């Protein structure tokens, strides 16, 4: 998914959060998400490499809902796919999906950091 | 009101905390299932818990199940958080005793609405418990004298006899009847009669020890159950009560009247089979003997009907 589309998703959700709880809340939320998710993505990669289906399922499960909370629906969908594969114990054909997920996470993270540093500019640019 | 948030995902914790604080709730945070369980066991534990299904340590569902196994503790309203796709989870969670569900990610409006229904249940439950406590007082006390009513004092006698049998103790009973009560009622009116009943009751209640029970047995009859007392001790208790009742007149709005009472004592000895009926009957016959012998005195009889030969 291209960066433009990802930024659009995130922007829609960010507007909701700002309307509800304000800009400071959004900045805090992004900080929590990025810090936690970066660690989780690293653990998810390790789990995939080590063939640890249970750990992979758990990390994917959490990334699924936290990513959706920030509007990153397509990343959330990829996480869900990984969670389902992990639950089915289907790790053999996973490498491509993990790589896609990691790459997409990088885009989401970059967009969120851009949003965090200048929420107004980010949202206005989306409009 | 205090709410527990238990989730290992800081994103969800931040969203929930922010929302709850804005809605005016106090928030406690747990990052694992075991933390959450400990927080719910603490004194002044939160009444409402938002639990993530999947957490390190105990899962939200396990916490739910364990909460519902605890009887006699304040109810905790549980909202479980789940992923987006799990009907099976939903069913299992409700069966474990969750009150409500919320699917992640959720919108602030949804959270608000679910909290509102949780509060409604908790408020109803609080009102119900208060009403129950009030009723249980009303149902166990005599309205006029505030002593135990007949049903409760007889229950206490039963319980005391069972315990005495187990612990090889004796139990004393004292049956008390106010002397010439009918005459007081007839000559001075029922409101003075009621006043006499209330003040005699107060004197009896003030006389007994903390672990004795006093109840209103009938119109002007009272019963004391004296835990762990042999004949000598029960007699002494009755004699003390007799003196306290007759030593000063009962004061009422338009005057004062000297009042006395007669006392019948009986004792279930250590090792006796519990037989409340025989015990009360013996105390009743002892009471009639006290009346026959001139009133304002204490007499005693053994449950079998024999005179007891023990030191006074």
Interface residues (C-beta under 8 A of the other chain):
Chain A: X16 X20 X21 X25 X28 X29 X32 X33 X35 X36 X37 X58 X61 X62 X64 X65 X66 X68 X69 X70 X80 X83
Chain B: X8 X9 X10 X11 X12 X13 X14 X15 X18 X19 X22 X54 X83 X84 X85 X104 X105 X107 X108
